Each structure stands twice: as structure tokens, then as C-alpha cells.
Amino acid sequence: GKVNTDGKVDAKEKIEGGELSERETEILKLLVDGYDHKLAAEKLFLSPHTVRKHIANIYTKLHVTSRAQVVRVAMKQGRV
């Protein structure tokens, strides 16, 4: 993906398996920080169901099946 002038990678960076939306990227960072779907929902003013759907999409796009895997992949790809 593009690197912005502030040094951050564009939120729609291409990753293995697909692109993460800005919202999915936000939720991914919260997962890495230890938030569960309920806490992430409160922080982002979304319903827990919506956050769970985003998490499912993240897992699909990153080809992972667990929180531990998603954290490892996110860190390996330098997404957090």
C-alpha cells in the first residue's frame, strides 16, 4: 500500500488475500490491543454484531482462524 506523508501505511493497503477497509483496520488494531468484540463495539459506537461481522471479514481476508493468528499476522505484516 501507499505510505502517507506521516509514515503510516494507507488503510486500504493490499494484503495477502484481500484489502482491509478502514473500519476493519481500526478493529484489527483494537484486537491486537486486547479488545474483545464487545469492548471494540463500545469504543467505536457500533453494535457487537457489526463488530463480529467485521472480525469475521478480517479473519477471512487474513486467512486466519483465531485471535492469536490474527495478532501474529498483523504484526508480521507491520499493520500495527
C-alpha atoms as an extended CHARMM CRD file, in Angstrom:
* protein
*
        80  EXT
         1         1  GLY       CA              0.0000000000        0.0000000000        0.0000000000  PROA      1               0.0000000000
         2         2  LYS       CA              0.8880000000        3.6190000000       -0.1640000000  PROA      2               0.0000000000
         3         3  VAL       CA              2.8660000000        5.1960000000        2.6250000000  PROA      3               0.0000000000
         4         4  ASN       CA              1.3290000000        8.5120000000        3.6490000000  PROA      4               0.0000000000
         5         5  THR       CA              3.3990000000       11.5790000000        4.4700000000  PROA      5               0.0000000000
         6         6  ASP       CA              3.0070000000       10.7970000000        8.1760000000  PROA      6               0.0000000000
         7         7  GLY       CA              4.7110000000        7.4380000000        7.5920000000  PROA      7               0.0000000000
         8         8  LYS       CA              1.5710000000        5.3860000000        8.1050000000  PROA      8               0.0000000000
         9         9  VAL       CA              0.5100000000        2.8500000000        5.5220000000  PROA      9               0.0000000000
        10        10  ASP       CA             -2.7110000000        3.6520000000        3.6750000000  PROA      10              0.0000000000
        11        11  ALA       CA             -5.6660000000        1.8920000000        5.3510000000  PROA      11              0.0000000000
        12        12  LYS       CA             -6.6020000000        0.1060000000        2.1220000000  PROA      12              0.0000000000
        13        13  GLU       CA             -3.1770000000       -1.4790000000        1.8230000000  PROA      13              0.0000000000
        14        14  LYS       CA             -3.1850000000       -4.6360000000       -0.2590000000  PROA      14              0.0000000000
        15        15  ILE       CA             -2.5780000000       -7.6560000000        1.9090000000  PROA      15              0.0000000000
        16        16  GLU       CA             -2.4750000000      -11.3650000000        1.2620000000  PROA      16              0.0000000000
        17        17  GLY       CA             -6.0000000000      -12.4370000000        0.4240000000  PROA      17              0.0000000000
        18        18  GLY       CA             -7.6130000000       -9.0170000000        0.1320000000  PROA      18              0.0000000000
        19        19  GLU       CA             -7.8070000000       -5.4560000000        1.3240000000  PROA      19              0.0000000000
        20        20  LEU       CA             -8.9230000000       -4.3960000000        4.7620000000  PROA      20              0.0000000000
        21        21  SER       CA            -11.3380000000       -1.4720000000        4.9190000000  PROA      21              0.0000000000
        22        22  GLU       CA            -10.5650000000        1.4540000000        7.2010000000  PROA      22              0.0000000000
        23        23  ARG       CA            -13.0670000000        0.1020000000        9.7400000000  PROA      23              0.0000000000
        24        24  GLU       CA            -11.5700000000       -3.4010000000        9.5900000000  PROA      24              0.0000000000
        25        25  THR       CA             -8.1090000000       -1.8940000000       10.0990000000  PROA      25              0.0000000000
        26        26  GLU       CA             -9.4120000000        0.0150000000       13.1380000000  PROA      26              0.0000000000
        27        27  ILE       CA            -10.9020000000       -3.1590000000       14.5890000000  PROA      27              0.0000000000
        28        28  LEU       CA             -7.7440000000       -5.1450000000       13.8340000000  PROA      28              0.0000000000
        29        29  LYS       CA             -5.7030000000       -2.6600000000       15.8780000000  PROA      29              0.0000000000
        30        30  LEU       CA             -8.1570000000       -2.9970000000       18.7720000000  PROA      30              0.0000000000
        31        31  LEU       CA             -7.9190000000       -6.8090000000       18.5990000000  PROA      31              0.0000000000
        32        32  VAL       CA             -4.1380000000       -6.5730000000       18.7730000000  PROA      32              0.0000000000
        33        33  ASP       CA             -4.5360000000       -4.2710000000       21.7920000000  PROA      33              0.0000000000
        34        34  GLY       CA             -6.5970000000       -6.9640000000       23.5380000000  PROA      34              0.0000000000
        35        35  TYR       CA            -10.1270000000       -5.6920000000       22.9770000000  PROA      35              0.0000000000
        36        36  ASP       CA            -12.9190000000       -8.2200000000       22.5390000000  PROA      36              0.0000000000
        37        37  HSD       CA            -15.8140000000       -7.5630000000       20.1630000000  PROA      37              0.0000000000
        38        38  LYS       CA            -17.9920000000       -6.0330000000       22.8980000000  PROA      38              0.0000000000
        39        39  LEU       CA            -15.3500000000       -3.5420000000       24.0580000000  PROA      39              0.0000000000
        40        40  ALA       CA            -14.4510000000       -2.7020000000       20.4540000000  PROA      40              0.0000000000
        41        41  ALA       CA            -18.1370000000       -2.0890000000       19.7330000000  PROA      41              0.0000000000
        42        42  GLU       CA            -18.4220000000        0.3040000000       22.6860000000  PROA      42              0.0000000000
        43        43  LYS       CA            -15.2840000000        2.1930000000       21.6800000000  PROA      43              0.0000000000
        44        44  LEU       CA            -16.3870000000        2.5550000000       18.0450000000  PROA      44              0.0000000000
        45        45  PHE       CA            -20.0910000000        3.1560000000       18.8090000000  PROA      45              0.0000000000
        46        46  LEU       CA            -21.1300000000        0.0760000000       16.8300000000  PROA      46              0.0000000000
        47        47  SER       CA            -23.2440000000       -2.9330000000       17.7340000000  PROA      47              0.0000000000
        48        48  PRO       CA            -21.3600000000       -6.0390000000       18.9010000000  PROA      48              0.0000000000
        49        49  HSD       CA            -22.9430000000       -7.9120000000       15.9720000000  PROA      49              0.0000000000
        50        50  THR       CA            -21.4510000000       -5.4450000000       13.4810000000  PROA      50              0.0000000000
        51        51  VAL       CA            -18.0060000000       -5.7560000000       15.0510000000  PROA      51              0.0000000000
        52        52  ARG       CA            -18.2430000000       -9.5630000000       14.9590000000  PROA      52              0.0000000000
        53        53  LYS       CA            -19.0580000000       -9.3640000000       11.2450000000  PROA      53              0.0000000000
        54        54  HSD       CA            -16.0140000000       -7.1350000000       10.6570000000  PROA      54              0.0000000000
        55        55  ILE       CA            -13.8480000000       -9.5850000000       12.6470000000  PROA      55              0.0000000000
        56        56  ALA       CA            -15.1450000000      -12.4670000000       10.5160000000  PROA      56              0.0000000000
        57        57  ASN       CA            -14.2060000000      -10.4920000000        7.3910000000  PROA      57              0.0000000000
        58        58  ILE       CA            -10.7350000000       -9.7770000000        8.8140000000  PROA      58              0.0000000000
        59        59  TYR       CA            -10.1940000000      -13.4780000000        9.5610000000  PROA      59              0.0000000000
        60        60  THR       CA            -11.2440000000      -14.3870000000        6.0060000000  PROA      60              0.0000000000
        61        61  LYS       CA             -9.0450000000      -11.7530000000        4.3830000000  PROA      61              0.0000000000
        62        62  LEU       CA             -6.0080000000      -12.6410000000        6.5000000000  PROA      62              0.0000000000
        63        63  HSD       CA             -6.6400000000      -16.4060000000        6.1850000000  PROA      63              0.0000000000
        64        64  VAL       CA             -6.6620000000      -16.9380000000        9.9570000000  PROA      64              0.0000000000
        65        65  THR       CA             -8.9840000000      -18.7750000000       12.3270000000  PROA      65              0.0000000000
        66        66  SER       CA             -8.0550000000      -17.4060000000       15.7510000000  PROA      66              0.0000000000
        67        67  ARG       CA             -7.2470000000      -14.2010000000       17.5810000000  PROA      67              0.0000000000
        68        68  ALA       CA             -3.6770000000      -15.4080000000       18.1750000000  PROA      68              0.0000000000
        69        69  GLN       CA             -3.1930000000      -15.9170000000       14.4420000000  PROA      69              0.0000000000
        70        70  VAL       CA             -4.7010000000      -12.5420000000       13.5490000000  PROA      70              0.0000000000
        71        71  VAL       CA             -2.3750000000      -10.7850000000       16.0010000000  PROA      71              0.0000000000
        72        72  ARG       CA              0.6680000000      -12.6410000000       14.6570000000  PROA      72              0.0000000000
        73        73  VAL       CA             -0.2090000000      -11.9090000000       11.0120000000  PROA      73              0.0000000000
        74        74  ALA       CA             -0.9690000000       -8.2530000000       11.7570000000  PROA      74              0.0000000000
        75        75  MET       CA              2.3850000000       -7.8060000000       13.4850000000  PROA      75              0.0000000000
        76        76  LYS       CA              4.2830000000       -9.7580000000       10.7980000000  PROA      76              0.0000000000
        77        77  GLN       CA              2.7780000000       -7.5530000000        8.0780000000  PROA      77              0.0000000000
        78        78  GLY       CA              3.5650000000       -4.4080000000       10.0690000000  PROA      78              0.0000000000
        79        79  ARG       CA             -0.0870000000       -3.4190000000       10.2790000000  PROA      79              0.0000000000
        80        80  VAL       CA              0.0690000000       -2.4350000000       13.9500000000  PROA      80              0.0000000000
